[in-house]
Amino acid sequence: MGDAFGWSVYIYGDYAIVRAFRDEDNGINSGSAYIFINNDYGNC
C-alpha cells in the first residue's frame, strides 16, 4: 500500500507539512511527517 504520503497536508505561510501515516521505517505504525520550507527562489 505504500507510505500513504500526502494523505494529509498542512500549509502555513512558507511551510508545508506532509503526512505519511503508513511509513514504518521506525517501527510498526510509527508514521512520518515531512516538513518543506519554500525558499526565496520558490523551491522547496
PyMOL commands that set and color helices and strands:
alter all, ss='L'
color gray80, all
select strands_A, chain A and resi 5-12+15-20+32-37
alter strands_A, ss='S'
color yellow, strands_A
deselect
rebuild
show_as cartoon
